[in-house]
Amino acid sequence: MATYNGTLDTTTRSITHHGDYTWATAPDWGSYTSWVDYTGDGSPLHYQTDIIDLDSIQDVYVEVRYNATGTIWTTIEYSTSDSSLSSPSYVEQYTSDNTGTGTIQTHTQLDYYEEGYCDQFYPGFRARYIRFNAFVENFTDATTRGIPVLGQFNWEVRTDTIEEKLNNEAVSGDAHGLSFSKIGTVIHMQITAHDQSNKKLVPHIVSKTAGTIRVVDANTFDTAGVSATVDVRAEGIPAGFDVGINGIFKETT
């Protein structure tokens, strides 16, 4: 069941931060005329989904649609084997322990930074178990939080892939890095070496994760990488994502 440090409006399906005031921290309890007073001061609104089981290990990327009073930072916890996500890997991390009271890790404070700048990055990843988090901030000035509200948070885990070709790629060494402009996570690579006189060139994938390859000359009976020219056909998870006020989406251009 999803968890959150807020109050759910069952009509609008929105969640309002339930506040951080206590008997010790409220400014002046004597001036209050009712018990209905909210403030987000002290922590962001934090919404967390259930753990999602994909039933098998898959190469995926995500798209998310959201809206809020304030701004949203989406974090994704994932693992290939840890069904409880007790020690997960992260795509983005807003606080040090992924809780609403942890130390903020980002380079900007949400809702209080110069417009047009964003330091969020959402590459593809390999996982079976996934959990989404939304941190909502509504700063009224550089240090004071207002009342954040989460209106919508819908996610989609996608497995569709794209193809990219690198023609006449000059490679050398034992771990030549390929530079893909469209693919962020490589799933499949096919490498064809151009023929060279007196050589029998054999291409190898060194690391799909790192996107590195090498070419060896079988005529020398040596495993050291040699200089060569290759054509590469790769399939993988898209690299480009737009992060904005409405969500996280795969770039369309």
Secondary structure by P-SEA (a helix, b strand, c coil): ccccccccccccccccccccccccccccccccccccccccccccbbbbbccccccccccccbbbbbccccbbbbbbbccccccccccccccccccccccccccccccccccccccccccbbbbbbbbcbbbbbbbbbbbcccccccbbbbcbbbbbbbccbbbbbbccccccccbbbbbbcccccccbbbbbbccccccbbbbbbccccccccccccccccccccccccbbbbbbbccccccccccccccccc
